[in-house]
Amino acid sequence: MTADEDPRYRAVHAYLSDEAHETWQDVATEYGVSVSGLIEALGVDLRAPEDEQVLAPRLPELVKRARRIDADRRRRAGRPAST
């Protein structure tokens, strides 16, 4: 593999609650993987055909939770909701 063919990596930055941060770290440690490996695997799953996704049946529920978390953060920060 040449330098031009090497995979590129880009950072994802997130602010998490202390509890969420600890959960990600604990799960990664329990399974012997990195948090970034877990995040990348989730992304690959979300790009897979729906019938092959592990998360597909739970995705609407997860999105609903994520929206609630985002809205709660905006309220605490006094920022308007994004459009």
N, C-alpha and C positions, 0 to 999 in steps of 0.2 A: 504494500500500500504506500503510495507516494504521499508527500506532504499535502498535495492538492486534494487527495482522496480521504485524508484523515477527517473523522467526524468533528464537527464544531460543537462546542458547548457554550451555552449562554446561561447566565445566572437568572434565577427567579428569586425575588425577594419578597418576603411576607412578614407582616407583624402579626404574631399570634398571641393569644392569651397565654399566661403562664401554664394553665392547665392543658391547653391544646399543644403547646410546645413540648411539655413533658410527655404527653400521650404519644406524639410522633416519635420522640426519642426512645421511649420505652418499647414501642412496637418494633421499631427498627432494630433495637438491641435484641429483643426477644427472638426475632427471626434472622438475625445475623446479616442484615442489609443496611444500607445507608438510607437516610431520609430522602435524599435526592433520587436514589434508585426506586424507592416506593413511588415518589411523585412521577417519575418518568414512566414507570409501569402503568400507573393509573391513566396517564395521558395516552399511552399506546392502546390501552383497553377502550378508552373513549373514542378512538379513531377506528376501531375494529367494526366490522359489520355488526349491526345491533344483535343479531342472533348469536354472535360469538362473544359479546361483551359479558363480563362478569358483573359489572355495575348496572347494566341496562334496567333490570327490574326495580332497582332502588334509586336510579338517577333522579327522577322527578322529586322524590322525597329529599334527597341530598341537596338539590338546587333550592328547594323551598327553605331548608335550614340555612343554607348559605345566604340567601336573600335576607332572612331574619337577622343573621349575624351582621351582615353589612348595614342593614337599617339601624340596628342597635348601636353600632359603632358611629354612624353618622349622627345619630341623636346625641350620644355622649360627647362627641367632638363639636357639636353645634354647626355641622356642615350641612348644606342642602343636599338632597338626594340627587344623584346623577341622572341625566336624562338620556 
